[in-house]
Amino acid sequence: MTLSKDQMAALVARDIAPGSFVNLGIGQPTSVADHLEPGSGVVLHTENGMLNMGPRPAAGEEDPDLTNAGKQPVTELPGAAYFHHADSFAMMRGGHLDVCVLGAFQVSATGDLANWHTGAADAVPAVGGAMDLAIGARQVFVMMTLFAKEGAPKLVPACTYPLTGVGCVDRVYTEQAVFDLTPDGVRVRETFGTTYDELAARLDVPLLPPRVGE
C-alpha cells in the first residue's frame, strides 16, 4: 500500500535527529510536528516568530495567538520563545536550522527545488520564506506526492517551474518511495506499494537501487 499523508509525516519525523532545530513549511510538512517523539529534543522554529513550537492543539483548545506560518493553530512547549520576523529570518539565513521540511511542485534530479509558483492565475504570488529556508538549512527534506493530479511526475530531470533553490534538496518523501539525492544520482531509499523497477519505468529520472541493508 502507498503511504497516507500522516504515514509520510511519521517517516520524516523518524529521520530527524534528536536535538535538531527544524522548520516545517506550510502544507503537508506541518503534520510532522504531530509525530515527533516526546523527549526527542527537536526544537521547531516557525518563520512568523516562534521557537519550540508544539503539535496542533486538541479540538476546542486552540489559542488564536499561537499559529504557525500557515496560520494554523499550534501549541507551545516549555521554554517557547517569541520574536520579530527579522530575527526569525536571521535564524533561517544564518545557518542555525539543522533541517527544513518543504512541500514542492517539482524537484530535479540534481536537487533543484520549485515550490512557490506554477504560473496559474490563482497561484500564490510570492515566495514567502521558502528561498531563505532552502539555502539556509543544513538539510532540506521535501514532502510531496510523486505525481501531479494530471499524472505528470514531480521528480524530474530538470524543473520547468520557477526555482526556489538550486541544488538544495537532500531527500524527497513521497507516498510511493523515499529518494536520496546524492552526488552519484537519485537513489531509491525505500518503496511503498510499488517496486524499484516500476518506479524506474514511470520516471524520466535515472534511479539508483536501494543499498543492501537500508
N, C-alpha and C positions, 0 to 999 in steps of 0.2 A: 504494500500500500504506500502511496505517496504521503508526505507529511502534511499535517494541518499547520496553520499559522502558529498555533501555540506550541506544537512539537518543534517547529523550526526555531522559535524563540528559546525553547529549552536547550536545544543544541548549542545555540550561540552562548547562552548563559554558562553552559558546561565548559566552553572553551575559553572563557575569560579567566585569567589567572587571579587567584586570591590577592587582595590588596590593590588591584588596579584602579586607576582613575579613568572613568568611562563616560562618554557622551552617547546618548541614544537619539538618533534622528527621528523626525516625525514620521507617522505611518506605522508600518509593521514593526520597526525596531523598538518602539516604546514598550511593547509587550515583554521584552527581555527582562525588564525590571521585576516582573511578577514571577520570574523563575530563578532569580539569584538565590543561592543558599544563604540562610541566616548565618551570620558569623563569618562569611567569606571575606569581609573587609573590603569588598568592592564599593567604591565611592562614586555615585552617579552625579554628573555635572549636567546642568541644563543651561543653554546659552542665554535664556532670559534672566539669569542671575541667581541660581541656587546651586549649592553643593551639598552632597549627602541626601539627595532625593530618594524617597522610598517608593514602593509599588503603588498602584492605584488603590484608592480607598474603597471600603465596602459601600454598597449602595446605601444612601442616606447619610453617610458620614463625610461627604465632600466638604472641603473648605474652599470657598471661591477665591481666596487669596493664595492658594497653593496650586499652581499649574505648571506644566512643562511648556516647552517652546511651541507645541502644537495646541496649546490652550486646553489640554486635558487635565482633569483633576489628579493630583498626586498626593503623597504623604511625605512627611519629613521624618528622618531618622535622628537619633540623638547626636548632637553636635552639628546639626544642619546650619548652614550659613547663607546669608543673602547679600547681594552686592549689585553694583551698577553693571549695565550691559557692557560698558567699556572694559571693566575688569574681567568680565566673563570672556570677552573676545580676546583679551590679552592672555588668558589661560590657554585658549584654543591655539592662538598664533604662536605662543611662546614654547610650544613643545611639552606642555605639562600634562597632556592626556595620553594615557597608555593605549587606549582603544577608542575608536568611534564606530558605531554601527549605523549604516545608512541604507536607505532604500535606493532603487535605481531603475531607470528606464532601459539602460544598456550598460554593459561592462565589456571592455575589449579584452582580447587575449593578452595584451601587454599591460593590463591593469588600469586603462583609462576609464574614467567614470563620467557618465551622463545621467544626471538625476534631477534636473531642475526645469527643463523646457523641451516640449515636443513640437512646438510650432502651432499647436491647436489654439483656436481663438479663445477658449476658456481656460487656458493653461495659467498656472501661477506666474505672474510677470517678473518675479525677482528671485534671485538665488538664495537669499537668506544667508545663513551661516555655513552652508554646506562646503563652499570653497575653502573657508578657513579651517574647517574640521578635516577636510580631505588632505590638506597639506600639513596640518599641524599635529595630528595624532600620530603616534609611533606605529600603530597598526590600524588599518581600515578594513572592517568587515562589511559586507553587503548582504542584505536580506532582500530577496525578490523572487517572483515566480520565474521559472526558467523560460517560459514562453508568454508572449503578449496575448491578449484576448483573441486577436485575429490569427494566432498561431505562429507568428514570427519569433525566432529565438532572440533572447535578450542578452545572451552571452555570445558575442560576435567577434569576427576578425578585427573590425575597426568600427568605432562608434559613428553613427550618422546624425545624432543629435548634438547640440552644443555641449561642450565638455565642462564638467565641474572641476576635474583634476586630471592630471596626466601621470600615468604610471603609479597611481597611489593605492590601488586596491590589492590587498593581500589574500583575501579569502572571500568566496561567494557561497552563501547558503541559499538553496532553493528547495522546493518541495520534492524534487526528484533526486538531487545529489548535492554534495558539498564539493567545491572545487578550490584547490590551492593554485594561486597564480605565482609561478616560480620563474627564475631566470631561464630554466630549461623549457618552459611552456606551461600549459594548463593541465594540472594533474587532478584526476578524479580521486577524491579522498574517501568517499563512501556514497552508496546509492540507496534509493528507497523506491520500491515498486517498479524498478527498471534495472537494466544491466549496463555495464560499460559499453558493450557492443551496440546496444540500442541507442545510447546517447551519442556515440561516435557517428552513427548513421543519420541522426537527426540534426546534429550541429555542424556548422561550417568551420568550426574551430578544431584544429587537431588536438586530440586528447591523449594524455599520458595515463596509463593504467594505475590503479591504486598500488601503493607499495605493499609488499607482503608483510603482514603483521599489524598494519594500521587499521 
